[in-house]
Amino acid sequence: MFVKIYQYHIREDKTDEYLLIQEKASEVYSRYLDFHTMYLKSKDDGTKWIEISRYKDESEYQKGMNLINEQEEIQELFDAFQSLLVSDRKEISEENYIEKKEIHTFE
């Protein structure tokens, strides 16, 4: 599995808008990619979010993203997303990982 991890800060009063944008973006992504995304909000900093997305492999991710980035709708959603970022913390960090093993211990 290929994994992308993003970290960013969303204004606390914009959480509902943020989640709606993510839902709409996921609809676009699902047309071109098979993926699973998890959104985590920090318990210690109400503005800090981590987004973890898993894809079959990096090649499939790149092919899908090339098609997704051609969609006008996705650029509009990204612009809306950027408008929700905390004004003095507009940086979006992005990291790439390869998943080696998944362990489930829930009963």
N, CA, C and O atoms as CSV, one atom per row, in Angstrom:
chain,resi,resn,atom,element,x,y,z
A,1,MET,N,N,0.838,-1.192,0.000
A,1,MET,CA,C,0.000,0.000,0.000
A,1,MET,C,C,0.879,1.251,0.000
A,1,MET,O,O,1.929,1.309,0.640
A,2,PHE,N,N,0.406,2.237,-0.741
A,2,PHE,CA,C,1.049,3.546,-0.753
A,2,PHE,C,C,0.217,4.448,0.154
A,2,PHE,O,O,-1.011,4.461,0.060
A,3,VAL,N,N,0.877,5.201,1.029
A,3,VAL,CA,C,0.175,6.021,2.025
A,3,VAL,C,C,0.655,7.465,1.935
A,3,VAL,O,O,1.854,7.741,1.903
A,4,LYS,N,N,-0.310,8.375,1.896
A,4,LYS,CA,C,-0.027,9.811,1.935
A,4,LYS,C,C,-0.526,10.337,3.275
A,4,LYS,O,O,-1.635,10.020,3.707
A,5,ILE,N,N,0.307,11.144,3.926
A,5,ILE,CA,C,-0.090,11.769,5.185
A,5,ILE,C,C,0.074,13.274,5.047
A,5,ILE,O,O,1.147,13.776,4.711
A,6,TYR,N,N,-1.019,13.981,5.315
A,6,TYR,CA,C,-1.020,15.441,5.275
A,6,TYR,C,C,-1.298,15.956,6.675
A,6,TYR,O,O,-2.039,15.344,7.444
A,7,GLN,N,N,-0.698,17.083,6.991
A,7,GLN,CA,C,-0.970,17.748,8.267
A,7,GLN,C,C,-1.196,19.224,7.983
A,7,GLN,O,O,-0.455,19.843,7.220
A,8,TYR,N,N,-2.235,19.782,8.609
A,8,TYR,CA,C,-2.570,21.182,8.387
A,8,TYR,C,C,-3.426,21.670,9.553
A,8,TYR,O,O,-3.823,20.889,10.418
A,9,HIS,N,N,-3.702,22.978,9.562
A,9,HIS,CA,C,-4.479,23.606,10.639
A,9,HIS,C,C,-5.711,24.285,10.048
A,9,HIS,O,O,-5.603,25.191,9.221
A,10,ILE,N,N,-6.874,23.834,10.485
A,10,ILE,CA,C,-8.166,24.373,10.043
A,10,ILE,C,C,-8.744,25.245,11.166
A,10,ILE,O,O,-8.706,24.865,12.336
A,11,ARG,N,N,-9.277,26.409,10.800
A,11,ARG,CA,C,-9.904,27.262,11.819
A,11,ARG,C,C,-10.994,26.465,12.537
A,11,ARG,O,O,-11.793,25.776,11.902
A,12,GLU,N,N,-11.017,26.565,13.844
A,12,GLU,CA,C,-11.944,25.756,14.648
A,12,GLU,C,C,-13.410,25.992,14.295
A,12,GLU,O,O,-14.222,25.074,14.410
A,13,ASP,N,N,-13.760,27.194,13.873
A,13,ASP,CA,C,-15.156,27.485,13.540
A,13,ASP,C,C,-15.527,27.020,12.132
A,13,ASP,O,O,-16.651,27.250,11.685
A,14,LYS,N,N,-14.600,26.371,11.430
A,14,LYS,CA,C,-14.829,25.937,10.050
A,14,LYS,C,C,-14.810,24.417,9.893
A,14,LYS,O,O,-14.687,23.919,8.774
A,15,THR,N,N,-14.928,23.678,10.985
A,15,THR,CA,C,-14.856,22.218,10.933
A,15,THR,C,C,-15.935,21.617,10.034
A,15,THR,O,O,-15.644,20.729,9.233
A,16,ASP,N,N,-17.163,22.086,10.157
A,16,ASP,CA,C,-18.247,21.524,9.336
A,16,ASP,C,C,-17.993,21.771,7.847
A,16,ASP,O,O,-18.200,20.882,7.020
A,17,GLU,N,N,-17.545,22.981,7.513
A,17,GLU,CA,C,-17.236,23.285,6.113
A,17,GLU,C,C,-16.097,22.402,5.611
A,17,GLU,O,O,-16.139,21.895,4.490
A,18,TYR,N,N,-15.084,22.225,6.447
A,18,TYR,CA,C,-13.944,21.383,6.103
A,18,TYR,C,C,-14.391,19.955,5.780
A,18,TYR,O,O,-13.992,19.390,4.762
A,19,LEU,N,N,-15.211,19.385,6.641
A,19,LEU,CA,C,-15.663,18.006,6.425
A,19,LEU,C,C,-16.527,17.887,5.171
A,19,LEU,O,O,-16.470,16.872,4.477
A,20,LEU,N,N,-17.315,18.900,4.879
A,20,LEU,CA,C,-18.122,18.892,3.661
A,20,LEU,C,C,-17.230,18.952,2.416
A,20,LEU,O,O,-17.476,18.243,1.440
A,21,ILE,N,N,-16.212,19.782,2.450
A,21,ILE,CA,C,-15.263,19.861,1.331
A,21,ILE,C,C,-14.577,18.516,1.138
A,21,ILE,O,O,-14.420,18.057,0.007
A,22,GLN,N,N,-14.170,17.883,2.230
A,22,GLN,CA,C,-13.494,16.582,2.133
A,22,GLN,C,C,-14.431,15.526,1.550
A,22,GLN,O,O,-14.006,14.672,0.772
A,23,GLU,N,N,-15.686,15.589,1.926
A,23,GLU,CA,C,-16.663,14.634,1.383
A,23,GLU,C,C,-16.818,14.819,-0.129
A,23,GLU,O,O,-16.849,13.843,-0.880
A,24,LYS,N,N,-16.916,16.070,-0.565
A,24,LYS,CA,C,-17.044,16.354,-1.998
A,24,LYS,C,C,-15.778,15.944,-2.752
A,24,LYS,O,O,-15.859,15.394,-3.850
A,25,ALA,N,N,-14.612,16.211,-2.167
A,25,ALA,CA,C,-13.351,15.829,-2.806
A,25,ALA,C,C,-13.250,14.312,-2.913
A,25,ALA,O,O,-12.756,13.790,-3.913
A,26,SER,N,N,-13.713,13.610,-1.897
A,26,SER,CA,C,-13.683,12.146,-1.924
A,26,SER,C,C,-14.539,11.599,-3.059
A,26,SER,O,O,-14.190,10.588,-3.669
A,27,GLU,N,N,-15.652,12.258,-3.343
A,27,GLU,CA,C,-16.499,11.841,-4.465
A,27,GLU,C,C,-15.735,11.944,-5.782
A,27,GLU,O,O,-15.834,11.061,-6.634
A,28,VAL,N,N,-14.980,13.013,-5.942
A,28,VAL,CA,C,-14.180,13.184,-7.160
A,28,VAL,C,C,-13.081,12.119,-7.205
A,28,VAL,O,O,-12.899,11.457,-8.226
A,29,TYR,N,N,-12.357,11.957,-6.113
A,29,TYR,CA,C,-11.271,10.975,-6.053
A,29,TYR,C,C,-11.776,9.571,-6.377
A,29,TYR,O,O,-11.101,8.813,-7.073
A,30,SER,N,N,-12.949,9.229,-5.879
A,30,SER,CA,C,-13.464,7.864,-6.056
A,30,SER,C,C,-13.777,7.537,-7.512
A,30,SER,O,O,-13.913,6.365,-7.864
A,31,ARG,N,N,-13.892,8.551,-8.357
A,31,ARG,CA,C,-14.098,8.303,-9.791
A,31,ARG,C,C,-12.838,7.750,-10.452
A,31,ARG,O,O,-12.913,7.101,-11.495
A,32,TYR,N,N,-11.683,8.007,-9.846
A,32,TYR,CA,C,-10.407,7.669,-10.481
A,32,TYR,C,C,-9.496,6.771,-9.642
A,32,TYR,O,O,-8.547,6.188,-10.166
A,33,LEU,N,N,-9.778,6.660,-8.353
A,33,LEU,CA,C,-8.890,5.922,-7.457
A,33,LEU,C,C,-9.675,5.049,-6.481
A,33,LEU,O,O,-10.794,5.374,-6.083
A,34,ASP,N,N,-9.057,3.940,-6.112
A,34,ASP,CA,C,-9.542,3.131,-5.006
A,34,ASP,C,C,-8.699,3.554,-3.806
A,34,ASP,O,O,-7.479,3.391,-3.821
A,35,PHE,N,N,-9.329,4.088,-2.778
A,35,PHE,CA,C,-8.576,4.636,-1.647
A,35,PHE,C,C,-9.388,4.563,-0.363
A,35,PHE,O,O,-10.599,4.338,-0.379
A,36,HIS,N,N,-8.700,4.754,0.730
A,36,HIS,CA,C,-9.343,4.851,2.042
A,36,HIS,C,C,-8.677,6.009,2.772
A,36,HIS,O,O,-7.450,6.058,2.868
A,37,THR,N,N,-9.476,6.943,3.288
A,37,THR,CA,C,-8.925,8.104,3.986
A,37,THR,C,C,-9.507,8.209,5.383
A,37,THR,O,O,-10.690,7.961,5.614
A,38,MET,N,N,-8.632,8.587,6.309
A,38,MET,CA,C,-9.010,8.804,7.700
A,38,MET,C,C,-8.602,10.238,8.065
A,38,MET,O,O,-7.510,10.685,7.714
A,39,TYR,N,N,-9.481,10.947,8.765
A,39,TYR,CA,C,-9.212,12.316,9.197
A,39,TYR,C,C,-9.121,12.313,10.722
A,39,TYR,O,O,-10.034,11.859,11.411
A,40,LEU,N,N,-8.020,12.821,11.227
A,40,LEU,CA,C,-7.794,12.854,12.669
A,40,LEU,C,C,-7.659,14.295,13.139
A,40,LEU,O,O,-6.901,15.078,12.566
A,41,LYS,N,N,-8.407,14.638,14.197
A,41,LYS,CA,C,-8.320,15.975,14.789
A,41,LYS,C,C,-7.590,15.854,16.118
A,41,LYS,O,O,-7.923,15.001,16.941
A,42,SER,N,N,-6.610,16.698,16.324
A,42,SER,CA,C,-5.816,16.673,17.551
A,42,SER,C,C,-6.674,16.974,18.780
A,42,SER,O,O,-7.534,17.854,18.752
A,43,LYS,N,N,-6.430,16.243,19.836
A,43,LYS,CA,C,-7.096,16.518,21.113
A,43,LYS,C,C,-6.442,17.697,21.826
A,43,LYS,O,O,-7.063,18.339,22.673
A,44,ASP,N,N,-5.182,17.983,21.481
A,44,ASP,CA,C,-4.425,19.034,22.163
A,44,ASP,C,C,-4.478,20.387,21.462
A,44,ASP,O,O,-4.324,21.426,22.103
A,45,ASP,N,N,-4.694,20.377,20.150
A,45,ASP,CA,C,-4.748,21.606,19.361
A,45,ASP,C,C,-5.971,21.502,18.456
A,45,ASP,O,O,-5.963,20.743,17.487
A,46,GLY,N,N,-7.012,22.255,18.764
A,46,GLY,CA,C,-8.276,22.155,18.048
A,46,GLY,C,C,-8.229,22.535,16.580
A,46,GLY,O,O,-9.206,22.338,15.858
A,47,THR,N,N,-7.093,23.084,16.124
A,47,THR,CA,C,-6.968,23.451,14.713
A,47,THR,C,C,-6.192,22.409,13.910
A,47,THR,O,O,-6.235,22.419,12.679
A,48,LYS,N,N,-5.489,21.520,14.590
A,48,LYS,CA,C,-4.574,20.598,13.909
A,48,LYS,C,C,-5.293,19.335,13.429
A,48,LYS,O,O,-5.985,18.663,14.194
A,49,TRP,N,N,-5.109,19.033,12.145
A,49,TRP,CA,C,-5.699,17.855,11.525
A,49,TRP,C,C,-4.619,17.047,10.836
A,49,TRP,O,O,-3.645,17.598,10.324
A,50,ILE,N,N,-4.798,15.735,10.828
A,50,ILE,CA,C,-3.951,14.835,10.060
A,50,ILE,C,C,-4.875,14.014,9.170
A,50,ILE,O,O,-5.895,13.487,9.615
A,51,GLU,N,N,-4.495,13.921,7.917
A,51,GLU,CA,C,-5.258,13.174,6.911
A,51,GLU,C,C,-4.366,12.028,6.429
A,51,GLU,O,O,-3.252,12.258,5.958
A,52,ILE,N,N,-4.857,10.805,6.547
A,52,ILE,CA,C,-4.094,9.629,6.137
A,52,ILE,C,C,-4.875,8.909,5.047
A,52,ILE,O,O,-5.996,8.452,5.272
A,53,SER,N,N,-4.274,8.812,3.868
A,53,SER,CA,C,-4.926,8.155,2.737
A,53,SER,C,C,-4.086,6.979,2.272
A,53,SER,O,O,-2.865,7.070,2.144
A,54,ARG,N,N,-4.779,5.864,2.020
A,54,ARG,CA,C,-4.120,4.639,1.558
A,54,ARG,C,C,-4.587,4.317,0.147
A,54,ARG,O,O,-5.772,4.403,-0.174
A,55,TYR,N,N,-3.610,3.940,-0.697
A,55,TYR,CA,C,-3.860,3.598,-2.095
A,55,TYR,C,C,-3.200,2.265,-2.403
A,55,TYR,O,O,-2.287,1.840,-1.695
A,56,LYS,N,N,-3.659,1.606,-3.458
A,56,LYS,CA,C,-3.123,0.294,-3.838
A,56,LYS,C,C,-1.601,0.342,-3.977
A,56,LYS,O,O,-0.892,-0.468,-3.380
A,57,ASP,N,N,-1.113,1.283,-4.756
A,57,ASP,CA,C,0.335,1.461,-4.919
A,57,ASP,C,C,0.593,2.859,-5.476
A,57,ASP,O,O,-0.341,3.559,-5.867
A,58,GLU,N,N,1.843,3.254,-5.510
A,58,GLU,CA,C,2.186,4.608,-5.917
A,58,GLU,C,C,1.875,4.863,-7.394
A,58,GLU,O,O,1.472,5.966,-7.764
A,59,SER,N,N,2.060,3.864,-8.219
A,59,SER,CA,C,1.781,4.007,-9.650
A,59,SER,C,C,0.303,4.314,-9.892
A,59,SER,O,O,-0.027,5.223,-10.653
A,60,GLU,N,N,-0.583,3.559,-9.245
A,60,GLU,CA,C,-2.026,3.802,-9.378
A,60,GLU,C,C,-2.389,5.184,-8.836
A,60,GLU,O,O,-3.227,5.881,-9.408
A,61,TYR,N,N,-1.757,5.570,-7.739
A,61,TYR,CA,C,-1.984,6.893,-7.161
A,61,TYR,C,C,-1.628,7.978,-8.182
A,61,TYR,O,O,-2.415,8.895,-8.418
A,62,GLN,N,N,-0.444,7.869,-8.782
A,62,GLN,CA,C,0.012,8.887,-9.739
A,62,GLN,C,C,-0.912,8.972,-10.953
A,62,GLN,O,O,-1.248,10.067,-11.404
A,63,LYS,N,N,-1.322,7.815,-11.483
A,63,LYS,CA,C,-2.232,7.807,-12.640
A,63,LYS,C,C,-3.545,8.496,-12.284
A,63,LYS,O,O,-4.042,9.334,-13.037
A,64,GLY,N,N,-4.101,8.135,-11.130
A,64,GLY,CA,C,-5.363,8.730,-10.697
A,64,GLY,C,C,-5.239,10.222,-10.457
A,64,GLY,O,O,-6.118,10.991,-10.848
A,65,MET,N,N,-4.158,10.637,-9.820
A,65,MET,CA,C,-3.973,12.058,-9.516
A,65,MET,C,C,-3.817,12.889,-10.780
A,65,MET,O,O,-4.277,14.029,-10.831
A,66,ASN,N,N,-3.182,12.337,-11.789
A,66,ASN,CA,C,-3.062,13.062,-13.058
A,66,ASN,C,C,-4.440,13.373,-13.633
A,66,ASN,O,O,-4.666,14.463,-14.158
A,67,LEU,N,N,-5.352,12.422,-13.533
A,67,LEU,CA,C,-6.727,12.632,-14.018
A,67,LEU,C,C,-7.505,13.565,-13.095
A,67,LEU,O,O,-8.226,14.447,-13.562
A,68,ILE,N,N,-7.360,13.374,-11.803
A,68,ILE,CA,C,-8.073,14.200,-10.817
A,68,ILE,C,C,-7.681,15.663,-10.952
A,68,ILE,O,O,-8.538,16.546,-10.911
A,69,ASN,N,N,-6.386,15.921,-11.115
A,69,ASN,CA,C,-5.913,17.306,-11.184
A,69,ASN,C,C,-6.383,18.034,-12.436
A,69,ASN,O,O,-6.288,19.259,-12.506
A,70,GLU,N,N,-6.886,17.306,-13.420
A,70,GLU,CA,C,-7.458,17.927,-14.615
A,70,GLU,C,C,-8.890,18.404,-14.386
A,70,GLU,O,O,-9.441,19.141,-15.204
A,71,GLN,N,N,-9.489,17.984,-13.275
A,71,GLN,CA,C,-10.887,18.318,-12.993
A,71,GLN,C,C,-10.991,19.712,-12.377
A,71,GLN,O,O,-10.368,19.996,-11.353
A,72,GLU,N,N,-11.777,20.571,-13.004
A,72,GLU,CA,C,-11.962,21.938,-12.495
A,72,GLU,C,C,-12.557,21.913,-11.086
A,72,GLU,O,O,-12.204,22.734,-10.240
A,73,GLU,N,N,-13.456,20.972,-10.847
A,73,GLU,CA,C,-14.124,20.865,-9.544
A,73,GLU,C,C,-13.117,20.665,-8.412
A,73,GLU,O,O,-13.294,21.209,-7.322
A,74,ILE,N,N,-12.070,19.893,-8.662
A,74,ILE,CA,C,-11.109,19.613,-7.589
A,74,ILE,C,C,-10.308,20.867,-7.257
A,74,ILE,O,O,-9.965,21.086,-6.095
A,75,GLN,N,N,-10.007,21.688,-8.250
A,75,GLN,CA,C,-9.289,22.935,-7.974
A,75,GLN,C,C,-10.161,23.880,-7.160
A,75,GLN,O,O,-9.670,24.554,-6.254
A,76,GLU,N,N,-11.454,23.934,-7.477
A,76,GLU,CA,C,-12.377,24.773,-6.708
A,76,GLU,C,C,-12.458,24.297,-5.257
A,76,GLU,O,O,-12.481,25.109,-4.331
A,77,LEU,N,N,-12.502,22.982,-5.068
A,77,LEU,CA,C,-12.553,22.430,-3.706
A,77,LEU,C,C,-11.252,22.715,-2.954
A,77,LEU,O,O,-11.281,23.011,-1.759
A,78,PHE,N,N,-10.116,22.629,-3.642
A,78,PHE,CA,C,-8.840,22.921,-2.991
A,78,PHE,C,C,-8.762,24.393,-2.588
A,78,PHE,O,O,-8.266,24.716,-1.508
A,79,ASP,N,N,-9.242,25.271,-3.439
A,79,ASP,CA,C,-9.259,26.701,-3.099
A,79,ASP,C,C,-10.133,26.939,-1.869
A,79,ASP,O,O,-9.762,27.701,-0.977
A,80,ALA,N,N,-11.295,26.284,-1.824
A,80,ALA,CA,C,-12.190,26.414,-0.664
A,80,ALA,C,C,-11.517,25.872,0.589
A,80,ALA,O,O,-11.624,26.468,1.661
A,81,PHE,N,N,-10.817,24.733,0.457
A,81,PHE,CA,C,-10.085,24.146,1.572
A,81,PHE,C,C,-9.034,25.128,2.094
A,81,PHE,O,O,-8.932,25.346,3.301
A,82,GLN,N,N,-8.259,25.715,1.193
A,82,GLN,CA,C,-7.204,26.648,1.605
A,82,GLN,C,C,-7.767,27.853,2.344
A,82,GLN,O,O,-7.101,28.413,3.215
A,83,SER,N,N,-8.989,28.257,2.005
A,83,SER,CA,C,-9.595,29.411,2.672
A,83,SER,C,C,-9.952,29.109,4.127
A,83,SER,O,O,-10.208,30.031,4.901
A,84,LEU,N,N,-9.974,27.829,4.507
A,84,LEU,CA,C,-10.303,27.433,5.878
A,84,LEU,C,C,-9.079,27.301,6.776
A,84,LEU,O,O,-9.208,27.127,7.987
A,85,LEU,N,N,-7.893,27.384,6.180
A,85,LEU,CA,C,-6.671,27.219,6.956
A,85,LEU,C,C,-6.482,28.387,7.920
A,85,LEU,O,O,-6.857,29.519,7.614
A,86,VAL,N,N,-5.900,28.108,9.085
A,86,VAL,CA,C,-5.582,29.147,10.058
A,86,VAL,C,C,-4.626,30.128,9.390
A,86,VAL,O,O,-3.631,29.719,8.793
A,87,SER,N,N,-4.924,31.418,9.487
A,87,SER,CA,C,-4.207,32.424,8.696
A,87,SER,C,C,-2.701,32.438,8.922
A,87,SER,O,O,-1.949,32.669,7.975
A,88,ASP,N,N,-2.240,32.200,10.134
A,88,ASP,CA,C,-0.793,32.232,10.382
A,88,ASP,C,C,-0.160,30.833,10.317
A,88,ASP,O,O,1.010,30.665,10.662
A,89,ARG,N,N,-0.931,29.835,9.876
A,89,ARG,CA,C,-0.421,28.463,9.775
A,89,ARG,C,C,-0.926,27.834,8.472
A,89,ARG,O,O,-1.561,26.780,8.495
A,90,LYS,N,N,-0.649,28.471,7.358
A,90,LYS,CA,C,-1.182,28.029,6.072
A,90,LYS,C,C,-0.409,26.863,5.463
A,90,LYS,O,O,-0.794,26.346,4.414
A,91,GLU,N,N,0.671,26.448,6.108
A,91,GLU,CA,C,1.480,25.365,5.565
A,91,GLU,C,C,0.739,24.032,5.627
A,91,GLU,O,O,0.082,23.711,6.618
A,92,ILE,N,N,0.859,23.272,4.555
A,92,ILE,CA,C,0.319,21.913,4.494
A,92,ILE,C,C,1.510,20.982,4.337
A,92,ILE,O,O,2.203,21.020,3.320
A,93,SER,N,N,1.751,20.147,5.338
A,93,SER,CA,C,2.869,19.203,5.194
A,93,SER,C,C,2.354,17.930,4.536
A,93,SER,O,O,1.212,17.522,4.748
A,94,GLU,N,N,3.211,17.313,3.740
A,94,GLU,CA,C,2.850,16.132,2.970
A,94,GLU,C,C,4.007,15.142,3.051
A,94,GLU,O,O,5.166,15.497,2.835
A,95,GLU,N,N,3.664,13.881,3.369
A,95,GLU,CA,C,4.684,12.831,3.453
A,95,GLU,C,C,4.177,11.577,2.753
A,95,GLU,O,O,2.973,11.329,2.687
A,96,ASN,N,N,5.116,10.793,2.233
A,96,ASN,CA,C,4.804,9.545,1.541
A,96,ASN,C,C,5.351,8.362,2.332
A,96,ASN,O,O,6.454,8.416,2.875
A,97,TYR,N,N,4.556,7.292,2.386
A,97,TYR,CA,C,4.952,6.084,3.108
A,97,TYR,C,C,4.550,4.844,2.308
A,97,TYR,O,O,3.696,4.900,1.422
A,98,ILE,N,N,5.175,3.754,2.640
A,98,ILE,CA,C,4.793,2.448,2.124
A,98,ILE,C,C,4.353,1.627,3.329
A,98,ILE,O,O,5.109,1.449,4.284
A,99,GLU,N,N,3.118,1.131,3.272
A,99,GLU,CA,C,2.606,0.299,4.372
A,99,GLU,C,C,3.198,-1.097,4.244
A,99,GLU,O,O,3.103,-1.727,3.190
A,100,LYS,N,N,3.802,-1.568,5.309
A,100,LYS,CA,C,4.436,-2.881,5.306
A,100,LYS,C,C,3.562,-3.961,5.923
A,100,LYS,O,O,3.596,-5.118,5.503
A,101,LYS,N,N,2.780,-3.574,6.923
A,101,LYS,CA,C,1.931,-4.583,7.577
A,101,LYS,C,C,0.832,-3.887,8.342
A,101,LYS,O,O,1.043,-2.832,8.941
A,102,GLU,N,N,-0.336,-4.482,8.318
A,102,GLU,CA,C,-1.471,-3.961,9.076
A,102,GLU,C,C,-1.866,-5.026,10.096
A,102,GLU,O,O,-2.001,-6.204,9.764
A,103,ILE,N,N,-2.047,-4.594,11.328
A,103,ILE,CA,C,-2.413,-5.517,12.402
A,103,ILE,C,C,-3.727,-5.050,13.017
A,103,ILE,O,O,-3.869,-3.889,13.401
A,104,HIS,N,N,-4.686,-5.971,13.105
A,104,HIS,CA,C,-5.971,-5.661,13.745
A,104,HIS,C,C,-6.029,-6.398,15.069
A,104,HIS,O,O,-5.814,-7.609,15.124
A,105,THR,N,N,-6.322,-5.666,16.141
A,105,THR,CA,C,-6.433,-6.297,17.459
A,105,THR,C,C,-7.791,-6.045,18.099
A,105,THR,O,O,-7.995,-6.362,19.271
A,106,PHE,N,N,-8.719,-5.476,17.335
A,106,PHE,CA,C,-10.045,-5.192,17.881
A,106,PHE,C,C,-10.862,-6.478,17.948
A,106,PHE,O,O,-10.750,-7.344,17.081
A,107,GLU,N,N,-11.677,-6.587,18.976
A,107,GLU,CA,C,-12.554,-7.749,19.090
A,107,GLU,C,C,-13.982,-7.321,19.128
A,107,GLU,O,O,-14.876,-8.162,19.222
